[in-house]
Amino acid sequence: MTDSQDEAPTLEGRLRRLEEILSQLEADEVDLERALGLFEEGVRLVREAEGILSATELKVEELLSGGATAPFAEEDE
């Protein structure tokens, strides 16, 4: 993995890693076990990215509605 396991990757980092995974899966020489592992990692990254986007969307909606908001918390992983 390109990002350190100790540091939570950003949304952009997750998207970069997804692109890497897609490139590897499109290669003809990937064996089945490796492909499954890459697929599992990709699914996890997509779910994490969806969570980040959902939280960001909620924050934007709160700001646009003029409601009071709490500071945007950094990801804790």
N, CA, C and O atoms as a Tripos MOL2 file, in Angstrom:
@<TRIPOS>MOLECULE
protein
  308   307    77     0     0
PROTEIN
NO_CHARGES

@<TRIPOS>ATOM
      1 N           0.8410   -1.1610    0.0000 N.3       1 MET1
      2 CA          0.0000    0.0000    0.0000 C.3       1 MET1
      3 C           0.8890    1.2270    0.0000 C.2       1 MET1
      4 O           1.9590    1.2090    0.6100 O.2       1 MET1
      5 N           0.4740    2.2940   -0.6690 N.am      2 THR2
      6 CA          1.3070    3.4670   -0.7800 C.3       2 THR2
      7 C           1.2720    4.3370    0.4570 C.2       2 THR2
      8 O           2.2570    5.0200    0.7370 O.2       2 THR2
      9 N           0.2010    4.3470    1.2000 N.am      3 ASP3
     10 CA          0.0860    5.1540    2.4110 C.3       3 ASP3
     11 C           0.4610    4.3250    3.6300 C.2       3 ASP3
     12 O           0.2610    3.1110    3.6580 O.2       3 ASP3
     13 N           1.0050    4.9980    4.6340 N.am      4 SER4
     14 CA          1.3800    4.3330    5.8740 C.3       4 SER4
     15 C           0.1500    3.7960    6.5760 C.2       4 SER4
     16 O          -0.8960    4.4460    6.5690 O.2       4 SER4
     17 N           0.2530    2.6360    7.1770 N.am      5 GLN5
     18 CA         -0.8670    2.0410    7.9080 C.3       5 GLN5
     19 C          -1.2140    2.8640    9.1410 C.2       5 GLN5
     20 O          -2.3550    2.8270    9.6000 O.2       5 GLN5
     21 N          -0.2340    3.6180    9.6960 N.am      6 ASP6
     22 CA         -0.4620    4.4040   10.8890 C.3       6 ASP6
     23 C          -1.2320    5.6880   10.6050 C.2       6 ASP6
     24 O          -1.9340    6.1920   11.4810 O.2       6 ASP6
     25 N          -1.1100    6.2210    9.4020 N.am      7 GLU7
     26 CA         -1.7730    7.4520    9.0310 C.3       7 GLU7
     27 C          -2.9840    7.1340    8.1620 C.2       7 GLU7
     28 O          -2.8920    6.3500    7.2170 O.2       7 GLU7
     29 N          -4.1310    7.7550    8.4930 N.am      8 ALA8
     30 CA         -5.3180    7.5540    7.6860 C.3       8 ALA8
     31 C          -5.1460    8.3010    6.3720 C.2       8 ALA8
     32 O          -4.8690    9.5000    6.3820 O.2       8 ALA8
     33 N          -5.3030    7.6210    5.2400 N.am      9 PRO9
     34 CA         -5.1580    8.3000    3.9540 C.3       9 PRO9
     35 C          -6.3110    9.2650    3.7240 C.2       9 PRO9
     36 O          -7.4170    9.0630    4.2270 O.2       9 PRO9
     37 N          -6.0430   10.2990    2.9700 N.am     10 THR10
     38 CA         -7.0710   11.2650    2.6090 C.3      10 THR10
     39 C          -7.9890   10.6670    1.5580 C.2      10 THR10
     40 O          -7.7390    9.5760    1.0460 O.2      10 THR10
     41 N          -9.0420   11.3850    1.2450 N.am     11 LEU11
     42 CA         -9.9270   10.9580    0.1670 C.3      11 LEU11
     43 C          -9.1210   10.8150   -1.1230 C.2      11 LEU11
     44 O          -9.2780    9.8410   -1.8590 O.2      11 LEU11
     45 N          -8.2760   11.7780   -1.3830 N.am     12 GLU12
     46 CA         -7.4590   11.7380   -2.6000 C.3      12 GLU12
     47 C          -6.5290   10.5360   -2.5990 C.2      12 GLU12
     48 O          -6.3330    9.8950   -3.6320 O.2      12 GLU12
     49 N          -5.9550   10.2280   -1.4400 N.am     13 GLY13
     50 CA         -5.0900    9.0530   -1.3310 C.3      13 GLY13
     51 C          -5.8510    7.7620   -1.6030 C.2      13 GLY13
     52 O          -5.3450    6.8530   -2.2620 O.2      13 GLY13
     53 N          -7.0650    7.6970   -1.0880 N.am     14 ARG14
     54 CA         -7.8940    6.5180   -1.3410 C.3      14 ARG14
     55 C          -8.2110    6.3860   -2.8270 C.2      14 ARG14
     56 O          -8.1600    5.2890   -3.3830 O.2      14 ARG14
     57 N          -8.5350    7.5010   -3.4640 N.am     15 LEU15
     58 CA         -8.8510    7.4580   -4.8900 C.3      15 LEU15
     59 C          -7.6320    7.0530   -5.7250 C.2      15 LEU15
     60 O          -7.7520    6.3000   -6.6910 O.2      15 LEU15
     61 N          -6.4550    7.5660   -5.3370 N.am     16 ARG16
     62 CA         -5.2250    7.1500   -6.0370 C.3      16 ARG16
     63 C          -5.0070    5.6450   -5.9030 C.2      16 ARG16
     64 O          -4.6780    4.9620   -6.8730 O.2      16 ARG16
     65 N          -5.1970    5.1390   -4.6720 N.am     17 ARG17
     66 CA         -5.0020    3.7070   -4.4450 C.3      17 ARG17
     67 C          -6.0180    2.8950   -5.2430 C.2      17 ARG17
     68 O          -5.6840    1.8340   -5.7700 O.2      17 ARG17
     69 N          -7.2590    3.3820   -5.3370 N.am     18 LEU18
     70 CA         -8.2680    2.6910   -6.1470 C.3      18 LEU18
     71 C          -7.8440    2.6320   -7.6130 C.2      18 LEU18
     72 O          -8.0540    1.6200   -8.2810 O.2      18 LEU18
     73 N          -7.2520    3.7080   -8.1100 N.am     19 GLU19
     74 CA         -6.7580    3.7020   -9.4910 C.3      19 GLU19
     75 C          -5.6490    2.6660   -9.6670 C.2      19 GLU19
     76 O          -5.5960    1.9690  -10.6810 O.2      19 GLU19
     77 N          -4.7670    2.5720   -8.6740 N.am     20 GLU20
     78 CA         -3.6970    1.5670   -8.7270 C.3      20 GLU20
     79 C          -4.2820    0.1570   -8.7440 C.2      20 GLU20
     80 O          -3.8500   -0.6980   -9.5160 O.2      20 GLU20
     81 N          -5.2610   -0.0670   -7.8880 N.am     21 ILE21
     82 CA         -5.8980   -1.3860   -7.8100 C.3      21 ILE21
     83 C          -6.5530   -1.7330   -9.1430 C.2      21 ILE21
     84 O          -6.4190   -2.8540   -9.6340 O.2      21 ILE21
     85 N          -7.2630   -0.7680   -9.7260 N.am     22 LEU22
     86 CA         -7.9200   -1.0090  -11.0080 C.3      22 LEU22
     87 C          -6.9020   -1.3750  -12.0800 C.2      22 LEU22
     88 O          -7.1290   -2.2940  -12.8670 O.2      22 LEU22
     89 N          -5.7870   -0.6630  -12.1130 N.am     23 SER23
     90 CA         -4.7380   -0.9670  -13.0960 C.3      23 SER23
     91 C          -4.2050   -2.3810  -12.9080 C.2      23 SER23
     92 O          -3.9870   -3.1030  -13.8810 O.2      23 SER23
     93 N          -3.9970   -2.7730  -11.6520 N.am     24 GLN24
     94 CA         -3.4850   -4.1180  -11.3800 C.3      24 GLN24
     95 C          -4.5100   -5.1810  -11.7650 C.2      24 GLN24
     96 O          -4.1500   -6.2210  -12.3170 O.2      24 GLN24
     97 N          -5.7890   -4.9220  -11.4750 N.am     25 LEU25
     98 CA         -6.8190   -5.9060  -11.8030 C.3      25 LEU25
     99 C          -7.0190   -6.0400  -13.3110 C.2      25 LEU25
    100 O          -7.4000   -7.1060  -13.7970 O.2      25 LEU25
    101 N          -6.7630   -4.9640  -14.0500 N.am     26 GLU26
    102 CA         -6.9080   -5.0260  -15.5060 C.3      26 GLU26
    103 C          -5.7590   -5.7700  -16.1650 C.2      26 GLU26
    104 O          -5.8710   -6.1850  -17.3180 O.2      26 GLU26
    105 N          -4.6590   -5.9440  -15.4480 N.am     27 ALA27
    106 CA         -3.5100   -6.6760  -15.9890 C.3      27 ALA27
    107 C          -3.8690   -8.1590  -16.0820 C.2      27 ALA27
    108 O          -4.5080   -8.7050  -15.1820 O.2      27 ALA27
    109 N          -3.4640   -8.7940  -17.1510 N.am     28 ASP28
    110 CA         -3.8040  -10.2010  -17.3880 C.3      28 ASP28
    111 C          -3.0660  -11.1620  -16.4620 C.2      28 ASP28
    112 O          -3.5200  -12.2910  -16.2740 O.2      28 ASP28
    113 N          -1.9500  -10.7530  -15.8840 N.am     29 GLU29
    114 CA         -1.1260  -11.6780  -15.1210 C.3      29 GLU29
    115 C          -1.4440  -11.7290  -13.6300 C.2      29 GLU29
    116 O          -0.6560  -12.2970  -12.8740 O.2      29 GLU29
    117 N          -2.5510  -11.1680  -13.1730 N.am     30 VAL30
    118 CA         -2.9150  -11.2010  -11.7570 C.3      30 VAL30
    119 C          -3.5790  -12.5450  -11.4480 C.2      30 VAL30
    120 O          -4.5600  -12.9210  -12.0880 O.2      30 VAL30
    121 N          -3.0330  -13.2690  -10.4550 N.am     31 ASP31
    122 CA         -3.6440  -14.5450  -10.0990 C.3      31 ASP31
    123 C          -4.9300  -14.3030   -9.2830 C.2      31 ASP31
    124 O          -5.1730  -13.1970   -8.8010 O.2      31 ASP31
    125 N          -5.7240  -15.3360   -9.1440 N.am     32 LEU32
    126 CA         -7.0440  -15.2180   -8.5290 C.3      32 LEU32
    127 C          -6.9690  -14.7420   -7.0870 C.2      32 LEU32
    128 O          -7.7420  -13.8690   -6.6930 O.2      32 LEU32
    129 N          -6.0610  -15.2890   -6.2920 N.am     33 GLU33
    130 CA         -5.9540  -14.8870   -4.8820 C.3      33 GLU33
    131 C          -5.5610  -13.4220   -4.7530 C.2      33 GLU33
    132 O          -6.1180  -12.6970   -3.9280 O.2      33 GLU33
    133 N          -4.6150  -12.9880   -5.5580 N.am     34 ARG34
    134 CA         -4.1880  -11.5780   -5.5350 C.3      34 ARG34
    135 C          -5.3460  -10.6780   -5.9830 C.2      34 ARG34
    136 O          -5.5850   -9.6290   -5.3850 O.2      34 ARG34
    137 N          -6.0540  -11.0860   -7.0250 N.am     35 ALA35
    138 CA         -7.1870  -10.2990   -7.5200 C.3      35 ALA35
    139 C          -8.2640  -10.1590   -6.4520 C.2      35 ALA35
    140 O          -8.8480   -9.0870   -6.2970 O.2      35 ALA35
    141 N          -8.5290  -11.2210   -5.7230 N.am     36 LEU36
    142 CA         -9.5310  -11.1710   -4.6630 C.3      36 LEU36
    143 C          -9.0880  -10.2150   -3.5540 C.2      36 LEU36
    144 O          -9.8940   -9.4330   -3.0500 O.2      36 LEU36
    145 N          -7.8230  -10.2760   -3.1770 N.am     37 GLY37
    146 CA         -7.3000   -9.3720   -2.1570 C.3      37 GLY37
    147 C          -7.3920   -7.9180   -2.5930 C.2      37 GLY37
    148 O          -7.7680   -7.0510   -1.8030 O.2      37 GLY37
    149 N          -7.0510   -7.6500   -3.8400 N.am     38 LEU38
    150 CA         -7.1540   -6.2850   -4.3680 C.3      38 LEU38
    151 C          -8.6070   -5.8250   -4.4010 C.2      38 LEU38
    152 O          -8.9100   -4.6790   -4.0680 O.2      38 LEU38
    153 N          -9.5050   -6.7250   -4.8060 N.am     39 PHE39
    154 CA        -10.9270   -6.3940   -4.8480 C.3      39 PHE39
    155 C         -11.4430   -6.0470   -3.4540 C.2      39 PHE39
    156 O         -12.1690   -5.0670   -3.2850 O.2      39 PHE39
    157 N         -11.0710   -6.8430   -2.4600 N.am     40 GLU40
    158 CA        -11.4980   -6.5830   -1.0790 C.3      40 GLU40
    159 C         -10.9800   -5.2290   -0.6010 C.2      40 GLU40
    160 O         -11.7160   -4.4680    0.0270 O.2      40 GLU40
    161 N          -9.7280   -4.9300   -0.8950 N.am     41 GLU41
    162 CA         -9.1680   -3.6380   -0.5100 C.3      41 GLU41
    163 C          -9.9190   -2.5040   -1.2080 C.2      41 GLU41
    164 O         -10.2110   -1.4750   -0.5980 O.2      41 GLU41
    165 N         -10.2240   -2.7010   -2.4760 N.am     42 GLY42
    166 CA        -10.9650   -1.6910   -3.2320 C.3      42 GLY42
    167 C         -12.3470   -1.4320   -2.6570 C.2      42 GLY42
    168 O         -12.7710   -0.2800   -2.5590 O.2      42 GLY42
    169 N         -13.0470   -2.4810   -2.2800 N.am     43 VAL43
    170 CA        -14.3770   -2.3190   -1.6810 C.3      43 VAL43
    171 C         -14.2690   -1.5340   -0.3790 C.2      43 VAL43
    172 O         -15.0840   -0.6490   -0.1170 O.2      43 VAL43
    173 N         -13.2700   -1.8510    0.4370 N.am     44 ARG44
    174 CA        -13.0760   -1.1300    1.6960 C.3      44 ARG44
    175 C         -12.8000    0.3480    1.4360 C.2      44 ARG44
    176 O         -13.3560    1.2140    2.1130 O.2      44 ARG44
    177 N         -11.9520    0.6340    0.4680 N.am     45 LEU45
    178 CA        -11.6210    2.0180    0.1550 C.3      45 LEU45
    179 C         -12.8300    2.7910   -0.3680 C.2      45 LEU45
    180 O         -13.0130    3.9610   -0.0340 O.2      45 LEU45
    181 N         -13.6480    2.1440   -1.1810 N.am     46 VAL46
    182 CA        -14.8560    2.7920   -1.6990 C.3      46 VAL46
    183 C         -15.8010    3.1260   -0.5530 C.2      46 VAL46
    184 O         -16.3570    4.2240   -0.5080 O.2      46 VAL46
    185 N         -15.9860    2.1980    0.3670 N.am     47 ARG47
    186 CA        -16.8710    2.4580    1.5090 C.3      47 ARG47
    187 C         -16.3440    3.6030    2.3680 C.2      47 ARG47
    188 O         -17.1200    4.4480    2.8160 O.2      47 ARG47
    189 N         -15.0450    3.6380    2.5990 N.am     48 GLU48
    190 CA        -14.4570    4.7260    3.3760 C.3      48 GLU48
    191 C         -14.6360    6.0580    2.6570 C.2      48 GLU48
    192 O         -14.9770    7.0620    3.2830 O.2      48 GLU48
    193 N         -14.4090    6.0710    1.3500 N.am     49 ALA49
    194 CA        -14.5680    7.2990    0.5660 C.3      49 ALA49
    195 C         -16.0210    7.7710    0.5880 C.2      49 ALA49
    196 O         -16.2820    8.9690    0.6980 O.2      49 ALA49
    197 N         -16.9610    6.8390    0.4860 N.am     50 GLU50
    198 CA        -18.3760    7.2030    0.5630 C.3      50 GLU50
    199 C         -18.7040    7.8360    1.9110 C.2      50 GLU50
    200 O         -19.4850    8.7850    1.9760 O.2      50 GLU50
    201 N         -18.1160    7.3210    2.9810 N.am     51 GLY51
    202 CA        -18.3340    7.8870    4.3090 C.3      51 GLY51
    203 C         -17.8080    9.3140    4.4000 C.2      51 GLY51
    204 O         -18.4670   10.1900    4.9610 O.2      51 GLY51
    205 N         -16.6280    9.5430    3.8490 N.am     52 ILE52
    206 CA        -16.0430   10.8820    3.8460 C.3      52 ILE52
    207 C         -16.9250   11.8390    3.0510 C.2      52 ILE52
    208 O         -17.2000   12.9540    3.4940 O.2      52 ILE52
    209 N         -17.3640   11.3990    1.8840 N.am     53 LEU53
    210 CA        -18.2080   12.2550    1.0490 C.3      53 LEU53
    211 C         -19.5470   12.5480    1.7110 C.2      53 LEU53
    212 O         -20.0470   13.6690    1.6170 O.2      53 LEU53
    213 N         -20.1280   11.5700    2.3720 N.am     54 SER54
    214 CA        -21.3980   11.7790    3.0670 C.3      54 SER54
    215 C         -21.2540   12.7930    4.1920 C.2      54 SER54
    216 O         -22.1000   13.6710    4.3600 O.2      54 SER54
    217 N         -20.1760   12.6670    4.9620 N.am     55 ALA55
    218 CA        -19.9340   13.6100    6.0570 C.3      55 ALA55
    219 C         -19.7050   15.0130    5.5110 C.2      55 ALA55
    220 O         -20.1740   15.9900    6.0950 O.2      55 ALA55
    221 N         -18.9970   15.1180    4.4110 N.am     56 THR56
    222 CA        -18.7320   16.4140    3.8020 C.3      56 THR56
    223 C         -20.0190   17.0230    3.2630 C.2      56 THR56
    224 O         -20.2560   18.2200    3.4230 O.2      56 THR56
    225 N         -20.8480   16.2050    2.6270 N.am     57 GLU57
    226 CA        -22.1260   16.6840    2.1050 C.3      57 GLU57
    227 C         -23.0110   17.2150    3.2340 C.2      57 GLU57
    228 O         -23.6420   18.2630    3.0970 O.2      57 GLU57
    229 N         -23.0500   16.4930    4.3340 N.am     58 LEU58
    230 CA        -23.8340   16.9310    5.4930 C.3      58 LEU58
    231 C         -23.3220   18.2660    6.0140 C.2      58 LEU58
    232 O         -24.1150   19.1510    6.3340 O.2      58 LEU58
    233 N         -22.0130   18.4180    6.1010 N.am     59 LYS59
    234 CA        -21.4080   19.6590    6.5660 C.3      59 LYS59
    235 C         -21.7880   20.8160    5.6450 C.2      59 LYS59
    236 O         -22.1400   21.8950    6.1220 O.2      59 LYS59
    237 N         -21.7210   20.6030    4.3330 N.am     60 VAL60
    238 CA        -22.0700   21.6460    3.3640 C.3      60 VAL60
    239 C         -23.5480   22.0140    3.5000 C.2      60 VAL60
    240 O         -23.8930   23.1960    3.4810 O.2      60 VAL60
    241 N         -24.4170   21.0200    3.6370 N.am     61 GLU61
    242 CA        -25.8410   21.2860    3.8040 C.3      61 GLU61
    243 C         -26.1050   22.1120    5.0570 C.2      61 GLU61
    244 O         -26.9340   23.0220    5.0350 O.2      61 GLU61
    245 N         -25.4020   21.8030    6.1590 N.am     62 GLU62
    246 CA        -25.5530   22.5650    7.3940 C.3      62 GLU62
    247 C         -25.1050   24.0090    7.2010 C.2      62 GLU62
    248 O         -25.7590   24.9380    7.6750 O.2      62 GLU62
    249 N         -23.9970   24.1890    6.5090 N.am     63 LEU63
    250 CA        -23.4870   25.5370    6.2770 C.3      63 LEU63
    251 C         -24.4370   26.3400    5.3950 C.2      63 LEU63
    252 O         -24.6690   27.5220    5.6490 O.2      63 LEU63
    253 N         -24.9850   25.7090    4.3640 N.am     64 LEU64
    254 CA        -25.8830   26.4080    3.4580 C.3      64 LEU64
    255 C         -27.2190   26.7410    4.1140 C.2      64 LEU64
    256 O         -27.8640   27.7240    3.7480 O.2      64 LEU64
    257 N         -27.6290   25.9350    5.0700 N.am     65 SER65
    258 CA        -28.9030   26.1870    5.7400 C.3      65 SER65
    259 C         -28.7620   27.2320    6.8390 C.2      65 SER65
    260 O         -29.7590   27.6460    7.4300 O.2      65 SER65
    261 N         -27.5520   27.6570    7.1150 N.am     66 GLY66
    262 CA        -27.3220   28.6730    8.1250 C.3      66 GLY66
    263 C         -27.3320   28.1350    9.5370 C.2      66 GLY66
    264 O         -27.3030   28.9050   10.4970 O.2      66 GLY66
    265 N         -27.3710   26.8310    9.6750 N.am     67 GLY67
    266 CA        -27.3720   26.2190   10.9910 C.3      67 GLY67
    267 C         -26.0120   26.2800   11.6440 C.2      67 GLY67
    268 O         -24.9840   26.4020   10.9780 O.2      67 GLY67
    269 N         -26.0250   26.1930   12.9470 N.am     68 ALA68
    270 CA        -24.7630   26.1500   13.6850 C.3      68 ALA68
    271 C         -24.1090   24.7990   13.4670 C.2      68 ALA68
    272 O         -24.7820   23.7690   13.4790 O.2      68 ALA68
    273 N         -22.8330   24.8020   13.2720 N.am     69 THR69
    274 CA        -22.1160   23.5530   13.0260 C.3      69 THR69
    275 C         -20.9460   23.4160   13.9810 C.2      69 THR69
    276 O         -20.4060   24.3960   14.4930 O.2      69 THR69
    277 N         -20.5830   22.1880   14.1970 N.am     70 ALA70
    278 CA        -19.3680   21.8950   14.9570 C.3      70 ALA70
    279 C         -18.2060   21.9130   13.9780 C.2      70 ALA70
    280 O         -18.4080   21.6850   12.7860 O.2      70 ALA70
    281 N         -16.9990   22.1770   14.4500 N.am     71 PRO71
    282 CA        -15.8370   22.1470   13.5490 C.3      71 PRO71
    283 C         -15.7290   20.7850   12.8800 C.2      71 PRO71
    284 O         -16.0390   19.7620   13.4900 O.2      71 PRO71
    285 N         -15.2970   20.7750   11.6480 N.am     72 PHE72
    286 CA        -15.1460   19.5350   10.8890 C.3      72 PHE72
    287 C         -14.0150   18.7300   11.5000 C.2      72 PHE72
    288 O         -12.8610   19.1570   11.4900 O.2      72 PHE72
    289 N         -14.3490   17.5650   12.0300 N.am     73 ALA73
    290 CA        -13.3630   16.7190   12.7050 C.3      73 ALA73
    291 C         -12.5250   15.9710   11.6900 C.2      73 ALA73
    292 O         -13.0310   15.5180   10.6630 O.2      73 ALA73
    293 N         -11.2440   15.8440   11.9830 N.am     74 GLU74
    294 CA        -10.3790   15.0200   11.1630 C.3      74 GLU74
    295 C         -10.7520   13.5710   11.3680 C.2      74 GLU74
    296 O         -11.2840   13.1960   12.4130 O.2      74 GLU74
    297 N         -10.4720   12.7610   10.3710 N.am     75 GLU75
    298 CA        -10.7820   11.3390   10.4480 C.3      75 GLU75
    299 C          -9.9920   10.6600   11.5530 C.2      75 GLU75
    300 O          -8.7930   10.9010   11.6940 O.2      75 GLU75
    301 N         -10.6330    9.8300   12.3210 N.am     76 ASP76
    302 CA         -9.9610    9.0560   13.3660 C.3      76 ASP76
    303 C          -9.9990    7.5990   12.9770 C.2      76 ASP76
    304 O         -11.0150    6.9260   13.1500 O.2      76 ASP76
    305 N          -8.8770    7.1070   12.4450 N.am     77 GLU77
    306 CA         -8.8070    5.6890   12.0520 C.3      77 GLU77
    307 C          -7.5560    5.0930   12.5790 C.2      77 GLU77
    308 O          -7.2980    3.9080   12.3640 O.2      77 GLU77
@<TRIPOS>BOND
     1     1     2 1
     2     2     3 1
     3     3     4 2
     4     3     5 am
     5     5     6 1
     6     6     7 1
     7     7     8 2
     8     7     9 am
     9     9    10 1
    10    10    11 1
    11    11    12 2
    12    11    13 am
    13    13    14 1
    14    14    15 1
    15    15    16 2
    16    15    17 am
    17    17    18 1
    18    18    19 1
    19    19    20 2
    20    19    21 am
    21    21    22 1
    22    22    23 1
    23    23    24 2
    24    23    25 am
    25    25    26 1
    26    26    27 1
    27    27    28 2
    28    27    29 am
    29    29    30 1
    30    30    31 1
    31    31    32 2
    32    31    33 am
    33    33    34 1
    34    34    35 1
    35    35    36 2
    36    35    37 am
    37    37    38 1
    38    38    39 1
    39    39    40 2
    40    39    41 am
    41    41    42 1
    42    42    43 1
    43    43    44 2
    44    43    45 am
    45    45    46 1
    46    46    47 1
    47    47    48 2
    48    47    49 am
    49    49    50 1
    50    50    51 1
    51    51    52 2
    52    51    53 am
    53    53    54 1
    54    54    55 1
    55    55    56 2
    56    55    57 am
    57    57    58 1
    58    58    59 1
    59    59    60 2
    60    59    61 am
    61    61    62 1
    62    62    63 1
    63    63    64 2
    64    63    65 am
    65    65    66 1
    66    66    67 1
    67    67    68 2
    68    67    69 am
    69    69    70 1
    70    70    71 1
    71    71    72 2
    72    71    73 am
    73    73    74 1
    74    74    75 1
    75    75    76 2
    76    75    77 am
    77    77    78 1
    78    78    79 1
    79    79    80 2
    80    79    81 am
    81    81    82 1
    82    82    83 1
    83    83    84 2
    84    83    85 am
    85    85    86 1
    86    86    87 1
    87    87    88 2
    88    87    89 am
    89    89    90 1
    90    90    91 1
    91    91    92 2
    92    91    93 am
    93    93    94 1
    94    94    95 1
    95    95    96 2
    96    95    97 am
    97    97    98 1
    98    98    99 1
    99    99   100 2
   100    99   101 am
   101   101   102 1
   102   102   103 1
   103   103   104 2
   104   103   105 am
   105   105   106 1
   106   106   107 1
   107   107   108 2
   108   107   109 am
   109   109   110 1
   110   110   111 1
   111   111   112 2
   112   111   113 am
   113   113   114 1
   114   114   115 1
   115   115   116 2
   116   115   117 am
   117   117   118 1
   118   118   119 1
   119   119   120 2
   120   119   121 am
   121   121   122 1
   122   122   123 1
   123   123   124 2
   124   123   125 am
   125   125   126 1
   126   126   127 1
   127   127   128 2
   128   127   129 am
   129   129   130 1
   130   130   131 1
   131   131   132 2
   132   131   133 am
   133   133   134 1
   134   134   135 1
   135   135   136 2
   136   135   137 am
   137   137   138 1
   138   138   139 1
   139   139   140 2
   140   139   141 am
   141   141   142 1
   142   142   143 1
   143   143   144 2
   144   143   145 am
   145   145   146 1
   146   146   147 1
   147   147   148 2
   148   147   149 am
   149   149   150 1
   150   150   151 1
   151   151   152 2
   152   151   153 am
   153   153   154 1
   154   154   155 1
   155   155   156 2
   156   155   157 am
   157   157   158 1
   158   158   159 1
   159   159   160 2
   160   159   161 am
   161   161   162 1
   162   162   163 1
   163   163   164 2
   164   163   165 am
   165   165   166 1
   166   166   167 1
   167   167   168 2
   168   167   169 am
   169   169   170 1
   170   170   171 1
   171   171   172 2
   172   171   173 am
   173   173   174 1
   174   174   175 1
   175   175   176 2
   176   175   177 am
   177   177   178 1
   178   178   179 1
   179   179   180 2
   180   179   181 am
   181   181   182 1
   182   182   183 1
   183   183   184 2
   184   183   185 am
   185   185   186 1
   186   186   187 1
   187   187   188 2
   188   187   189 am
   189   189   190 1
   190   190   191 1
   191   191   192 2
   192   191   193 am
   193   193   194 1
   194   194   195 1
   195   195   196 2
   196   195   197 am
   197   197   198 1
   198   198   199 1
   199   199   200 2
   200   199   201 am
   201   201   202 1
   202   202   203 1
   203   203   204 2
   204   203   205 am
   205   205   206 1
   206   206   207 1
   207   207   208 2
   208   207   209 am
   209   209   210 1
   210   210   211 1
   211   211   212 2
   212   211   213 am
   213   213   214 1
   214   214   215 1
   215   215   216 2
   216   215   217 am
   217   217   218 1
   218   218   219 1
   219   219   220 2
   220   219   221 am
   221   221   222 1
   222   222   223 1
   223   223   224 2
   224   223   225 am
   225   225   226 1
   226   226   227 1
   227   227   228 2
   228   227   229 am
   229   229   230 1
   230   230   231 1
   231   231   232 2
   232   231   233 am
   233   233   234 1
   234   234   235 1
   235   235   236 2
   236   235   237 am
   237   237   238 1
   238   238   239 1
   239   239   240 2
   240   239   241 am
   241   241   242 1
   242   242   243 1
   243   243   244 2
   244   243   245 am
   245   245   246 1
   246   246   247 1
   247   247   248 2
   248   247   249 am
   249   249   250 1
   250   250   251 1
   251   251   252 2
   252   251   253 am
   253   253   254 1
   254   254   255 1
   255   255   256 2
   256   255   257 am
   257   257   258 1
   258   258   259 1
   259   259   260 2
   260   259   261 am
   261   261   262 1
   262   262   263 1
   263   263   264 2
   264   263   265 am
   265   265   266 1
   266   266   267 1
   267   267   268 2
   268   267   269 am
   269   269   270 1
   270   270   271 1
   271   271   272 2
   272   271   273 am
   273   273   274 1
   274   274   275 1
   275   275   276 2
   276   275   277 am
   277   277   278 1
   278   278   279 1
   279   279   280 2
   280   279   281 am
   281   281   282 1
   282   282   283 1
   283   283   284 2
   284   283   285 am
   285   285   286 1
   286   286   287 1
   287   287   288 2
   288   287   289 am
   289   289   290 1
   290   290   291 1
   291   291   292 2
   292   291   293 am
   293   293   294 1
   294   294   295 1
   295   295   296 2
   296   295   297 am
   297   297   298 1
   298   298   299 1
   299   299   300 2
   300   299   301 am
   301   301   302 1
   302   302   303 1
   303   303   304 2
   304   303   305 am
   305   305   306 1
   306   306   307 1
   307   307   308 2
@<TRIPOS>SUBSTRUCTURE
     1 MET1         2 RESIDUE 1 A MET
     2 THR2         6 RESIDUE 1 A THR
     3 ASP3        10 RESIDUE 1 A ASP
     4 SER4        14 RESIDUE 1 A SER
     5 GLN5        18 RESIDUE 1 A GLN
     6 ASP6        22 RESIDUE 1 A ASP
     7 GLU7        26 RESIDUE 1 A GLU
     8 ALA8        30 RESIDUE 1 A ALA
     9 PRO9        34 RESIDUE 1 A PRO
    10 THR10       38 RESIDUE 1 A THR
    11 LEU11       42 RESIDUE 1 A LEU
    12 GLU12       46 RESIDUE 1 A GLU
    13 GLY13       50 RESIDUE 1 A GLY
    14 ARG14       54 RESIDUE 1 A ARG
    15 LEU15       58 RESIDUE 1 A LEU
    16 ARG16       62 RESIDUE 1 A ARG
    17 ARG17       66 RESIDUE 1 A ARG
    18 LEU18       70 RESIDUE 1 A LEU
    19 GLU19       74 RESIDUE 1 A GLU
    20 GLU20       78 RESIDUE 1 A GLU
    21 ILE21       82 RESIDUE 1 A ILE
    22 LEU22       86 RESIDUE 1 A LEU
    23 SER23       90 RESIDUE 1 A SER
    24 GLN24       94 RESIDUE 1 A GLN
    25 LEU25       98 RESIDUE 1 A LEU
    26 GLU26      102 RESIDUE 1 A GLU
    27 ALA27      106 RESIDUE 1 A ALA
    28 ASP28      110 RESIDUE 1 A ASP
    29 GLU29      114 RESIDUE 1 A GLU
    30 VAL30      118 RESIDUE 1 A VAL
    31 ASP31      122 RESIDUE 1 A ASP
    32 LEU32      126 RESIDUE 1 A LEU
    33 GLU33      130 RESIDUE 1 A GLU
    34 ARG34      134 RESIDUE 1 A ARG
    35 ALA35      138 RESIDUE 1 A ALA
    36 LEU36      142 RESIDUE 1 A LEU
    37 GLY37      146 RESIDUE 1 A GLY
    38 LEU38      150 RESIDUE 1 A LEU
    39 PHE39      154 RESIDUE 1 A PHE
    40 GLU40      158 RESIDUE 1 A GLU
    41 GLU41      162 RESIDUE 1 A GLU
    42 GLY42      166 RESIDUE 1 A GLY
    43 VAL43      170 RESIDUE 1 A VAL
    44 ARG44      174 RESIDUE 1 A ARG
    45 LEU45      178 RESIDUE 1 A LEU
    46 VAL46      182 RESIDUE 1 A VAL
    47 ARG47      186 RESIDUE 1 A ARG
    48 GLU48      190 RESIDUE 1 A GLU
    49 ALA49      194 RESIDUE 1 A ALA
    50 GLU50      198 RESIDUE 1 A GLU
    51 GLY51      202 RESIDUE 1 A GLY
    52 ILE52      206 RESIDUE 1 A ILE
    53 LEU53      210 RESIDUE 1 A LEU
    54 SER54      214 RESIDUE 1 A SER
    55 ALA55      218 RESIDUE 1 A ALA
    56 THR56      222 RESIDUE 1 A THR
    57 GLU57      226 RESIDUE 1 A GLU
    58 LEU58      230 RESIDUE 1 A LEU
    59 LYS59      234 RESIDUE 1 A LYS
    60 VAL60      238 RESIDUE 1 A VAL
    61 GLU61      242 RESIDUE 1 A GLU
    62 GLU62      246 RESIDUE 1 A GLU
    63 LEU63      250 RESIDUE 1 A LEU
    64 LEU64      254 RESIDUE 1 A LEU
    65 SER65      258 RESIDUE 1 A SER
    66 GLY66      262 RESIDUE 1 A GLY
    67 GLY67      266 RESIDUE 1 A GLY
    68 ALA68      270 RESIDUE 1 A ALA
    69 THR69      274 RESIDUE 1 A THR
    70 ALA70      278 RESIDUE 1 A ALA
    71 PRO71      282 RESIDUE 1 A PRO
    72 PHE72      286 RESIDUE 1 A PHE
    73 ALA73      290 RESIDUE 1 A ALA
    74 GLU74      294 RESIDUE 1 A GLU
    75 GLU75      298 RESIDUE 1 A GLU
    76 ASP76      302 RESIDUE 1 A ASP
    77 GLU77      306 RESIDUE 1 A GLU
